[in-house]
Amino acid sequence: MPRSAKIRLIDCARHRFGRDGYAATPTEAIIADAGVRRGALYHHFTDKAALFAAVHAELADEAMVAVETSIGDTSAARLEAAAIAWTGLLRRPDARQILIIDGSSVLGRGPDTSWLEPMIEDAGLAQPGGITLAAQMLGAAFAALSDQQKTPADGWRSAVLQLLGLFQGRTYGSEKPLPEPVRAGEPMIASFDYLRMLARGGARVTS
């Protein structure tokens, strides 16, 4: 069965937005790629931003499927598996462009981190600032780890686990050192420090 005009518009917009970014994607190119008339676009979407919102929602739903299908035998293992699945998806260039870069500039919000809250609570990682703040902090850190230029392919999984360890005020595992110069014993402060280093591309990731 032929795809509907709306689905073609979303698919073509997703390809363009993921590859070129929102600002560099002209509406005319999406219309041409989809093989529809301009009126079809405005029949389904009020403007380019509304089309982007539909693309963003579709990709966000896929991210949640990746999280929900991650496995783990314990609460801590489920959080670890979900965090790795989430960060791995964000490391895809199209997902990073749409969910992080353009999501913030076009929709005024980054990726939703509310899914982390029950997992943080179940895993016993509640912080003095509250579970919501902890989820926002971890979500921001995972977003920072999505930058492939700053965190190499062979180090991001280890960094995810180290961040989860920081939230428990410990190193992850028995022999993994804290990334220097992160201060041990102050999970929230340490996580902020580590996130700042990630943003600068200066965090040392141990494997």
N, C-alpha and C positions, 0 to 999 in steps of 0.2 A: 504494500500500500504506500503511495507517495506520501512523503512527509508534509505536514501542513506548513503554511507560510510562517506561522508563528514559530514552529520548531526549527525551520530552516534559518530564520532570523537569529534565534538564540544560538544555534550551532555555529553559524558564520561569525556572529559577534564574539562568541567565546574564543574562537580561533584567532580572530584579529586582536581582541583585547589582550589575550594571553601572550601573543607574539609581539605586538607593537605597543601595547599600552593604550589606555583610554584616550588620552589627549592626542595621540598620533594616529588615531583611527577615525577617518571621516565617515560620516553616516552613509554617504554615497557608495563607499566601498562595500559596506555591509549589505546594502540593498542589491548591489550588483552581484556580489557573491551568492546571495540567497536566491537570485533570479526572480525577484518580486518587484512590484511597483512601489513607489514612495508611499502611496496611500495605504498599502498593506502594513507598512511599518507603523504608521500613525493610527491605524485601526486597532492594533494590538498594544502599542506602547505610546505614551504621551510624548516622549522625547528620547534622545539617546541615553540620558541618565536612567530612565525607567528601564530601557533595554539592558543596560549594564546591571541594574539591580536584579533583574531576572537571571542574568548570567551568574552573578555573585551568589544568589540564593541556590542555584543549581549546584555550583561547585561546593558551597558550604554544606549542602546536604550530602554530597559525596564524601566530604571530609568526615562528617559524623558517622557515615556508614563504615569508613575505615576504622574509626575509633571503636564503634560498637562491635565490630567483628574481631577486634584484637583479643587475644587470649591471655589467660593468667590464672594460676591456681589459687592465689591469695589476693587480698586487697592491694598489697604493695605490688605484686606481680602484674595485676590488672592495670594499675596506674602506670607502671613502667612500660608495658606493652602498648597501652593507649597513647602515651606520650611519644613513643618512638613512631607509632603509626601516624600520628598527627603531624609531628615534625617532618617525617619523611614525605608526607603529601605536600606540606608547605615548601619543601625544597624543590619541588617541581617548578620550573621557571614560570609556567602559565599560572599555577596556583598562587605562587608568591606575588606575581604581578597583579592578579585580580583580587585576591583576598587580603593582601597586606598593603601593597603600594597604592593601587587605585581604590581599594575599598576605603582606605582612610581619607583620600583626597576627594573622592566623588560622593561617598555615602556618609563620610564623617565618622567612621568607626572601623576598628580593626576586627580581626576574627573573633567570634564569640568564644569566650572562655568559661561560660557557665557550666559546661559539661564537666569541667575539672572539679567543681565544688564537691559533689557527692563522693568522688573518688579520693579527694584530699581528706575528707572527713573519715571515710572508711579506712584509709591507710594511716590515720593518726598523724597527719601532717599539718594540723591546725596551727596557726601562728597567732601571736599576740594581737596582730592587726586584724584578725578575722579571716575566715575561710575565703570570702570573696576577694579580699586583697591578695591572699596567697595565690588564688587562681589567676588573678590578673598579672601577678608577678611572674608566675611560671609561664603563663601564656605569652607574655612579652619576651621572656627568655627564649621560648621555643621559636617565636617569630624571628628573634635575632639569629638563632642558629639556622634559620632557613636560607641565610645569605651564603651561597656557595663560595663566593669570593673570600669570605672571612672565616668560614669554617669548612675545612676540607671534607671530602667524602669519607675518608677513613677515620674521622674524629668526632663527627656530630653525635653519633649514638652514645659514645662514651661521655660526651659533654651533657647530654640529656640525663644520663644516670647520675653524673656528678651533681647536677643541679638538684635532682630529687634528694640526693644525700645531704646537700647543703641545707635543705629545708628541714632536715632532721638533726642538723647541727653535727654532722659526722661526714666522713668520707664514704664514698660508695664502695662497699666491700671491705675486706680487712686490710688490703695493702695499697689501695688507690689514694694517692696524696691529694690534698686540696689544691686547686690551681692557685699558684702564688700570684700576687700577694693577698689573696682572699683571707680574711680573718676567720679563724675557726671559733665556734662557740656562740656566734651571733647569726643565726640562720637568715633572718630577713636582711640584715645589713650585709652579710656575706653575699647573698643573692643579688642585692642591688649592685654591689661592687663587681661581681662577676658579669652581670648584665652590662654594666658600663664598659667593661673590658671587651665583651663581645661586640658591642657597638663600635668600638675603636679597632676591632680586629686584632686585639692584643692578648686575648686570653690564651693561656697554654692549655691545650687539651691533651690529657693523658689517655692512653689506650690500654 
